[in-house]
């Protein structure tokens, strides 16, 4: 599903863009609706994607090199995170 430029205005990171800039950015984005507990991505998935949370919250769970569970979050729509798995 394509992205409505109006959605981007609700995200603090993009709120200062003008309407034309939001339109260009929105044309490059895809909207995904996810259910609770549905993974967004898993370690080992191909990289190169960015995700913008419009509504809700996300829990990030990783397993480190010694097989310990690491939980980050919850992340909310106004949070920024860079994950390099």
N, C-alpha and C positions, 0 to 999 in steps of 0.2 A: 504494500500500500504506500502511495506517495505521501510525502509530508506536507501538511498545511503550514505555510509560513507563519501563521498566527500562533502556532504552538511554540515556535522558537522565541517569541516575545515573552513568553512566560518563564523562560530559563534565564536566570541572571547573567550567565556568560554571554548570551546572545541578545539581551534586551537593548543594548546600545546600538545594535545594527539598525540601519534605516530599512524601510520596506523593500527597496530594491535589493539590498544585500541579503536580507532574509529570504527573499524569493530565490536568489541564486543558490544560497546554501540549501534551502529546502529541496531544490531540484536534484540535489546530490544525495539526499537522505531517503531512507526507507523506514517506515513505521512498523514496529512489531509490538503486538500485544501478547504478554506472557502471563501464564497462570502462576499462582503461588507454587513455590518449590520447583518451578521449571528452570533448568539451567539456561543461562544466556550463552555461555561458552565453557569449554573444559580445557584443562591443561593439555597442550599438544595440538589444539586446534590451530589452523592457520591464522596468523596475525594480520594486522593491517586494518582492523575495524575499530571504530570508535562508537561509543554508546552514550546517549543522552537520556537520562531518566526524567520523564516529564511528570510522572505522578507515582506515588508509592514509595517503597523502600526496597533495598537489595542487600542481601547478606552475601559477603564474599568469603568463601571457604577454600583454603589452600592446604596442601600437604607438603611440608618442607623436606629437605634432603634426608633427614633422619626419621621420616615418616610420622612426624608430629602434626597434628591438626592445628591450623592457624585460622582463626575467624577474624575478619575485618568487618567493621560496620556495626549496625546497619548504615548503609549509605542512603542518603535521601536526595531529592531532586536538586537541592542547592549545593550539594557536595561535589568536589572534584577529586578524581583519583586516577592514577596512572598505574596500570597493572602490566607487568612484563613477565608473563608466565613461560 
